[in-house]
Amino acid sequence: MTQSTVKNISASSSLIDPTLDTMHISELAKASGASTKTIRFYEETGLLPPAQRAENGYRLYGKDDVRRLRFIRNARSLGFSLDDLKEVLALRDQGEAPCRYVAHLLEAKAAEIEERIRQLQELQHDLQQLLDQAARLPNDDIEMKT
């Protein structure tokens, strides 16, 4: 993985308010750009570690959780699946550098995009053929509705 990819995925993490040691879920949502529902889902699925709990049972989060959620959000915007991210984050949590694995995921994503482009070009060609055939139809027997 290139340095610029790493920077793009985690670029937002420097915007964390250093005065916040712990925060409730609504504050985490605001700081990370994720909804509270998404945060709970990520916690349930293991993308986000279980939150600490206050005496009243409220979830408490820290700056690392903000960084992690921003990483997830940015990686999702690049097309990474939740399963891919779970593997990448598990490697990172174990102290292993996931760069080689992430590079493989990026290569696979690029191949998917190339295939989608090929399919769209084929569809465009087919649609153009249909339009060409439709242009040869007589105009007087069909009323167009818009």
C-alpha positions in Angstrom: 0.0 0.0 0.0 1.3 3.4 -0.8 1.9 6.1 1.8 -0.7 8.3 0.2 -3.3 5.6 0.5 -2.5 5.2 4.2 -2.7 9.0 4.6 -6.0 9.2 2.7 -7.6 6.5 4.8 -6.5 7.9 8.2 -6.3 11.6 7.3 -9.2 12.7 9.5 -7.7 11.2 12.7 -5.7 14.4 13.4 -8.9 16.3 14.0 -9.6 14.7 17.3 -10.2 17.1 20.2 -7.3 16.4 22.6 -9.3 17.7 25.5 -11.7 14.7 25.4 -10.4 11.8 27.4 -13.7 9.9 27.4 -17.0 10.6 25.6 -20.5 9.2 25.4 -21.8 7.6 22.2 -23.4 10.9 21.0 -20.1 12.7 21.3 -18.3 9.9 19.5 -20.9 10.1 16.8 -20.3 13.8 16.3 -16.5 13.4 16.5 -16.3 10.5 14.0 -19.1 11.3 11.6 -20.8 8.0 12.3 -24.4 7.6 13.6 -25.0 6.2 17.0 -26.8 3.3 15.3 -23.7 2.6 13.2 -21.4 2.8 16.2 -23.6 0.2 18.1 -23.6 -2.0 15.0 -19.8 -1.8 14.6 -19.4 -2.7 18.3 -21.8 -5.7 17.9 -20.0 -7.0 14.8 -16.5 -6.6 16.3 -15.3 -3.7 14.1 -15.2 -1.5 17.2 -14.0 -3.0 20.5 -16.6 -3.2 23.3 -17.0 0.2 25.0 -16.1 0.8 28.6 -19.2 1.4 30.8 -19.8 4.1 33.2 -21.5 3.3 36.6 -24.8 4.2 35.1 -24.2 1.8 32.2 -23.6 4.4 29.5 -20.9 3.5 26.9 -17.7 5.4 27.2 -15.3 5.9 24.3 -11.9 7.4 23.8 -9.8 9.0 21.1 -8.7 5.6 19.7 -12.4 4.9 19.0 -12.7 8.1 17.0 -9.6 7.2 15.0 -10.9 3.7 14.3 -14.3 4.9 13.2 -12.8 7.5 10.9 -10.5 4.8 9.4 -13.6 2.6 8.9 -15.6 5.4 7.3 -12.8 6.4 5.0 -12.0 2.8 4.0 -15.7 2.2 3.3 -15.7 5.2 1.0 -12.9 3.5 -0.9 -15.1 0.4 -1.4 -13.7 -1.8 1.4 -16.3 -4.3 2.7 -17.0 -4.7 6.4 -15.5 -8.2 6.3 -12.3 -6.8 4.7 -12.1 -4.2 7.3 -12.6 -6.7 10.1 -9.6 -8.6 8.9 -7.4 -5.5 8.5 -8.3 -4.3 11.9 -7.8 -7.7 13.5 -4.3 -7.8 12.0 -3.6 -4.2 13.3 -5.0 -5.2 16.8 -2.6 -8.1 16.9 0.3 -5.7 16.2 0.8 -7.0 12.7 1.2 -4.6 9.8 -1.7 -5.2 7.4 -0.1 -3.3 4.5 0.5 -6.3 2.2 -3.0 -7.6 2.9 -4.4 -4.1 2.2 -2.4 -3.9 -1.0 -4.0 -7.2 -2.1 -7.5 -5.8 -1.3 -6.7 -2.6 -3.3 -5.7 -4.7 -6.3 -8.8 -6.8 -6.0 -11.0 -3.6 -5.8 -9.2 -2.2 -8.9 -10.0 -5.4 -10.8 -13.6 -5.2 -9.7 -13.9 -1.6 -11.0 -12.3 -2.6 -14.3 -14.8 -5.4 -14.7 -17.7 -3.0 -13.8 -16.4 -0.5 -16.4 -16.2 -3.3 -19.0 -19.8 -4.4 -18.2 -21.1 -0.8 -18.4 -19.4 -0.2 -21.7 -21.0 -3.4 -23.0 -24.4 -2.2 -21.7 -23.9 1.2 -23.3 -23.1 -0.5 -26.7 -26.3 -2.7 -26.4 -28.4 0.3 -25.5 -27.0 2.3 -28.4 -27.9 -0.6 -30.8 -31.5 -0.6 -29.4 -31.7 3.2 -29.9 -30.5 2.8 -33.5 -33.1 0.2 -34.2 -35.8 2.4 -32.5 -34.8 5.3 -34.7 -35.8 3.2 -37.8 -39.3 2.6 -36.5 -42.2 4.6 -38.1 -43.1 7.6 -36.0 -46.8 7.7 -36.7 -48.0 4.5 -34.9 -46.7 5.2 -31.4 -47.6 8.1 -29.1 -44.9 9.0 -26.6 -45.9 9.5 -23.0 -43.7 11.6 -20.8 
